[in-house]
């Protein structure tokens, strides 16, 4: 026969074991997760079918410098083009660069009463020379997508003892043609921006998440061998997973938020970022200037990233204090720093 005291003791034991079982339940997100796959990109959507310029060109403008005695010293290839037509005239800038040189060619073609200020200029910086060349007898033609520079001879200008000196025995010759190649974007199409300005591998080459059961953790990611680590405080709902960055134990309000799915030892993270949020008008003008998109036809510009990670081990308590936490910029999607657009977007 079970007495009242025995019943109370039995219930107390059950409650103790129930509490212990509850404490032993580990959030399925806790552990170490290593990236196994990633995909994503930067996308554009227009409301009108049109041709846009994605940065690819055909041909080039070539420049060469000539020293005293008519000996060719160096050759330079100019493939980047900017043409500005305004009320003052036509202004052309061509440039090119490698690890060994940087070269710029300008044409300033004024109109009306400003004609007397017309000039062309070639500037070069290399291991062999740092100099400027000037001329006034330039000639060029511009069609829809093609710029042609007819042979233009420019002479070296120096400053000696504060005086301007022209050296007609040293000069540069610039000539060639370059054509901008266009791509058709259909109205309503989610168009992947995969031109020269956008890296095809958007995310990191390696990514590890270490999530402790006290909601601390760290993010470790690598881009081409460079590794960056950040200490975090993480949180999750049934559908979203996010974290805040922590520095010396103090956590900020900054951090990404992902949609996520977890199945056994597989974790999927997805993130979407509107690149024109709060600046639709600026985006409209930027895409017109950079890619030739018709004003008023930009519907959306965004980044999306999808990552699959696999669990390798459980980390129930915090381990290994993080001794460094840097926030450098990448030209890709960084889980620590977010998406950094190409330099042209950082105006």
C-alpha positions as semicolon CSV with decimal commas, in nm:
position;residue;x (nm);y (nm);z (nm)
1;X;0,000;0,000;0,000
2;X;0,135;0,343;-0,102
3;X;0,127;0,586;0,186
4;X;0,087;0,960;0,142
5;X;0,454;1,017;0,231
6;X;0,570;0,762;-0,028
7;X;0,346;0,924;-0,293
8;X;0,489;1,269;-0,220
9;X;0,843;1,129;-0,238
10;X;0,766;0,953;-0,567
11;X;0,627;1,273;-0,723
12;X;0,926;1,473;-0,600
13;X;1,165;1,225;-0,767
14;X;0,972;1,247;-1,094
15;X;0,991;1,628;-1,087
16;X;1,366;1,619;-1,025
17;X;1,424;1,389;-1,323
18;X;1,188;1,598;-1,539
19;X;1,386;1,914;-1,459
20;X;1,715;1,738;-1,535
21;X;1,578;1,617;-1,871
22;X;1,465;1,970;-1,954
23;X;1,808;2,111;-1,872
24;X;1,971;1,851;-2,096
25;X;1,768;1,958;-2,403
26;X;2,011;2,135;-2,639
27;X;1,895;2,387;-2,899
28;X;1,953;2,219;-3,239
29;X;2,145;2,529;-3,351
30;X;2,409;2,482;-3,082
31;X;2,733;2,340;-3,217
32;X;2,994;2,402;-3,483
33;X;2,870;2,451;-3,839
34;X;3,096;2,443;-4,144
35;X;2,988;2,573;-4,483
36;X;2,945;2,305;-4,750
37;X;2,778;2,507;-5,026
38;X;2,690;2,867;-5,113
39;X;2,515;3,051;-5,394
40;X;2,387;3,398;-5,454
41;X;2,429;3,713;-5,654
42;X;2,334;4,073;-5,716
43;X;2,018;4,114;-5,925
44;X;1,850;4,384;-6,130
45;X;1,488;4,411;-6,245
46;X;1,363;4,664;-6,503
47;X;1,009;4,749;-6,610
48;X;1,109;4,793;-6,975
49;X;1,310;4,570;-7,211
50;X;1,634;4,746;-7,313
51;X;2,005;4,714;-7,381
52;X;2,240;4,796;-7,096
53;X;2,617;4,820;-7,070
54;X;2,773;4,575;-6,822
55;X;3,135;4,689;-6,855
56;X;3,259;4,463;-7,134
57;X;3,439;4,627;-7,427
58;X;3,594;4,532;-7,757
59;X;3,914;4,694;-7,885
60;X;4,131;4,944;-7,702
61;X;4,301;5,279;-7,720
62;X;4,680;5,245;-7,733
63;X;4,933;5,500;-7,615
64;X;5,309;5,499;-7,657
65;X;5,580;5,733;-7,536
66;X;5,872;5,835;-7,756
67;X;6,208;5,953;-7,620
68;X;6,469;6,177;-7,778
69;X;6,589;6,023;-8,102
70;X;6,248;5,875;-8,185
71;X;6,292;5,563;-7,973
72;X;5,970;5,412;-7,836
73;X;6,003;5,371;-7,459
74;X;5,673;5,229;-7,332
75;X;5,327;5,118;-7,446
76;X;5,001;5,157;-7,255
77;X;4,655;5,011;-7,309
78;X;4,352;5,225;-7,220
79;X;4,025;5,031;-7,187
80;X;3,818;5,231;-6,936
81;X;3,600;5,501;-7,093
82;X;3,401;5,797;-6,968
83;X;3,236;6,047;-7,205
84;X;3,058;6,355;-7,073
85;X;2,855;6,581;-7,302
86;X;2,732;6,901;-7,139
87;X;2,669;7,270;-7,210
88;X;3,043;7,342;-7,224
89;X;3,135;7,071;-7,475
90;X;3,249;6,709;-7,495
91;X;3,493;6,571;-7,240
92;X;3,651;6,228;-7,285
93;X;3,855;6,035;-7,032
94;X;4,029;5,706;-7,113
95;X;4,249;5,523;-6,867
96;X;4,421;5,195;-6,802
97;X;4,631;5,044;-6,527
98;X;4,832;4,738;-6,436
99;X;5,072;4,654;-6,154
100;X;5,339;4,845;-6,348
101;X;5,166;5,164;-6,464
102;X;4,869;5,397;-6,452
103;X;4,785;5,597;-6,764
104;X;4,522;5,866;-6,828
105;X;4,418;6,034;-7,155
106;X;4,186;6,335;-7,161
107;X;4,020;6,532;-7,439
108;X;3,863;6,868;-7,351
109;X;3,661;6,976;-7,654
110;X;3,488;7,303;-7,570
111;X;3,222;7,468;-7,783
112;X;3,146;7,824;-7,891
113;X;3,365;8,097;-7,750
114;X;3,555;7,845;-7,539
115;X;3,713;7,674;-7,841
116;X;4,051;7,833;-7,771
117;X;4,078;7,622;-7,456
118;X;4,061;7,289;-7,642
119;X;4,337;7,048;-7,548
120;X;4,429;6,685;-7,504
121;X;4,643;6,554;-7,220
122;X;4,820;6,225;-7,148
123;X;4,950;6,148;-6,797
124;X;5,149;5,840;-6,706
125;X;5,305;5,700;-6,394
126;X;5,530;5,393;-6,415
127;X;5,864;5,253;-6,308
128;X;6,027;5,431;-6,601
129;X;5,849;5,766;-6,613
130;X;5,615;6,005;-6,438
131;X;5,518;6,271;-6,685
132;X;5,254;6,473;-6,866
133;X;5,208;6,535;-7,237
134;X;4,985;6,798;-7,398
135;X;4,844;6,866;-7,743
136;X;4,576;7,062;-7,930
137;X;4,540;6,872;-8,260
138;X;4,322;6,584;-8,139
139;X;4,050;6,428;-8,354
140;X;3,786;6,171;-8,260
141;X;3,448;6,026;-8,357
142;X;3,167;5,893;-8,137
143;X;2,889;5,663;-8,257
144;X;2,624;5,489;-8,047
145;X;2,865;5,251;-7,869
146;X;3,204;5,318;-8,032
147;X;3,471;5,578;-7,962
148;X;3,754;5,624;-8,211
149;X;4,065;5,832;-8,143
150;X;4,262;5,929;-8,453
151;X;4,642;5,953;-8,404
152;X;4,704;6,232;-8,154
153;X;5,059;6,355;-8,086
154;X;5,116;6,517;-7,749
155;X;5,442;6,678;-7,631
156;X;5,615;6,652;-7,296
157;X;5,574;6,944;-7,058
158;X;5,805;6,994;-6,759
159;X;5,862;7,257;-6,492
160;X;6,223;7,361;-6,441
161;X;6,307;7,620;-6,175
162;X;5,938;7,710;-6,166
163;X;5,925;7,770;-6,541
164;X;5,709;7,579;-6,791
165;X;5,928;7,403;-7,047
166;X;5,811;7,215;-7,360
167;X;6,029;6,934;-7,491
168;X;5,938;6,862;-7,854
169;X;6,190;6,577;-7,873
170;X;5,983;6,367;-7,631
171;X;5,621;6,298;-7,709
172;X;5,334;6,049;-7,685
173;X;5,101;5,914;-7,952
174;X;4,748;5,800;-7,868
175;X;4,516;5,619;-8,111
176;X;4,264;5,335;-8,146
177;X;3,897;5,254;-8,108
178;X;3,689;5,090;-7,838
179;X;3,333;4,957;-7,850
180;X;3,107;4,907;-7,551
181;X;2,925;4,573;-7,571
182;X;2,563;4,570;-7,459
183;X;2,334;4,310;-7,301
184;X;1,956;4,287;-7,347
185;X;1,755;4,278;-7,024
186;X;1,392;4,172;-7,057
187;X;1,125;4,358;-6,864
188;X;1,040;4,181;-6,538
189;X;1,348;3,954;-6,558
190;X;1,556;3,887;-6,246
191;X;1,883;3,974;-6,421
192;X;2,205;3,853;-6,257
193;X;2,468;4,129;-6,254
194;X;2,772;3,927;-6,357
195;X;2,982;4,191;-6,531
196;X;3,335;4,303;-6,446
197;X;3,213;4,502;-6,144
198;X;3,063;4,196;-5,977
199;X;3,255;3,890;-5,858
200;X;3,088;3,561;-5,952
201;X;3,184;3,409;-5,614
202;X;2,979;3,635;-5,391
203;X;3,036;3,473;-5,052
204;X;3,340;3,362;-4,853
205;X;3,548;3,062;-4,954
206;X;3,518;2,918;-4,601
207;X;3,271;2,986;-4,323
208;X;3,242;2,840;-3,973
209;X;2,977;2,926;-3,712
210;X;3,037;2,826;-3,350
211;X;2,714;2,862;-3,152
212;X;2,724;2,802;-2,776
213;X;2,419;2,716;-2,566
214;X;2,455;3,041;-2,366
215;X;2,385;3,226;-2,696
216;X;2,743;3,342;-2,740
217;X;2,949;3,232;-3,036
218;X;3,172;3,337;-3,319
219;X;3,181;3,369;-3,695
220;X;3,499;3,266;-3,879
221;X;3,518;3,337;-4,252
222;X;3,790;3,337;-4,517
223;X;3,828;3,515;-4,849
224;X;4,120;3,395;-5,062
225;X;4,317;3,286;-4,756
226;X;4,249;3,596;-4,542
227;X;4,060;3,495;-4,227
228;X;3,840;3,720;-4,016
229;X;3,678;3,635;-3,682
230;X;3,397;3,803;-3,491
231;X;3,251;3,734;-3,148
232;X;2,869;3,732;-3,149
233;X;2,552;3,699;-2,941
234;X;2,295;3,497;-3,135
235;X;1,919;3,449;-3,119
236;X;1,658;3,253;-3,315
237;X;1,284;3,221;-3,367
238;X;1,103;2,945;-3,552
239;X;1,193;3,106;-3,886
240;X;1,468;3,366;-3,833
241;X;1,824;3,344;-3,707
242;X;2,032;3,652;-3,626
243;X;2,325;3,774;-3,425
244;X;2,477;4,092;-3,283
245;X;2,847;4,173;-3,282
246;X;3,032;4,182;-2,952
247;X;3,353;4,365;-2,862
248;X;3,533;4,287;-2,537
249;X;3,211;4,147;-2,391
250;X;2,989;4,438;-2,498
251;X;2,739;4,357;-2,774
252;X;2,602;4,607;-3,027
253;X;2,267;4,627;-3,208
254;X;2,441;4,554;-3,539
255;X;2,417;4,221;-3,714
256;X;2,246;4,030;-3,997
257;X;1,915;3,845;-3,989
258;X;1,860;3,527;-4,191
259;X;1,574;3,299;-4,280
260;X;1,681;2,949;-4,182
261;X;1,590;2,582;-4,196
262;X;1,751;2,306;-3,995
263;X;1,725;1,936;-4,067
264;X;1,940;1,697;-3,869
265;X;2,300;1,798;-3,928
266;X;2,219;2,042;-4,212
267;X;2,158;2,417;-4,163
268;X;2,042;2,645;-4,447
269;X;2,071;3,025;-4,420
270;X;1,920;3,278;-4,663
271;X;1,950;3,655;-4,666
272;X;1,801;3,929;-4,887
273;X;1,924;4,289;-4,904
274;X;1,752;4,572;-5,093
275;X;2,041;4,774;-5,237
276;X;1,822;5,080;-5,309
277;X;1,631;5,095;-4,982
278;X;1,569;5,459;-4,896
279;X;1,752;5,588;-5,205
280;X;1,545;5,484;-5,507
281;X;1,601;5,813;-5,691
282;X;1,979;5,796;-5,644
283;X;1,981;5,436;-5,770
284;X;1,783;5,543;-6,077
285;X;2,039;5,808;-6,173
286;X;2,333;5,582;-6,085
287;X;2,215;5,302;-6,315
288;X;2,152;5,550;-6,594
289;X;2,505;5,687;-6,564
290;X;2,687;5,357;-6,512
291;X;2,491;5,109;-6,723
292;X;2,277;5,317;-6,958
293;X;1,950;5,211;-6,793
294;X;1,667;5,442;-6,901
295;X;1,558;5,678;-6,626
296;X;1,242;5,563;-6,452
297;X;1,275;5,198;-6,561
298;X;1,467;5,060;-6,260
299;X;1,223;4,845;-6,061
300;X;1,454;4,670;-5,812
301;X;1,820;4,610;-5,730
302;X;1,904;4,358;-5,459
303;X;2,148;4,100;-5,323
304;X;2,058;3,749;-5,210
305;X;2,275;3,481;-5,055
306;X;2,207;3,117;-4,968
307;X;2,443;2,902;-4,761
308;X;2,431;2,539;-4,650
309;X;2,631;2,433;-4,343
310;X;2,693;2,095;-4,182
311;X;2,723;2,027;-3,808
312;X;3,051;1,874;-3,696
313;X;3,053;1,894;-3,317
314;X;2,857;2,029;-3,020
315;X;2,994;2,321;-2,818
316;X;2,772;2,336;-2,510
317;X;2,974;2,605;-2,332
318;X;3,182;2,900;-2,446
319;X;3,538;2,812;-2,536
320;X;3,847;3,001;-2,647
321;X;3,825;3,374;-2,588
322;X;3,832;3,575;-2,913
323;X;4,141;3,791;-2,910
324;X;4,077;3,989;-3,224
325;X;3,778;4,136;-3,400
326;X;3,834;4,347;-3,709
327;X;3,586;4,491;-3,955
328;X;3,769;4,521;-4,286
329;X;3,588;4,563;-4,615
330;X;3,548;4,292;-4,874
331;X;3,420;4,323;-5,228
332;X;3,183;4,033;-5,163
333;X;2,912;3,925;-4,918
334;X;3,074;3,895;-4,576
335;X;2,881;3,736;-4,292
336;X;3,077;3,963;-4,060
337;X;3,062;4,286;-4,262
338;X;2,758;4,239;-4,484
339;X;2,756;4,310;-4,857
340;X;3,009;4,560;-4,986
341;X;2,913;4,687;-5,334
342;X;3,180;4,756;-5,596
343;X;3,371;5,082;-5,556
344;X;3,151;5,263;-5,809
345;X;2,856;5,224;-5,571
346;X;3,037;5,383;-5,277
347;X;2,993;5,739;-5,395
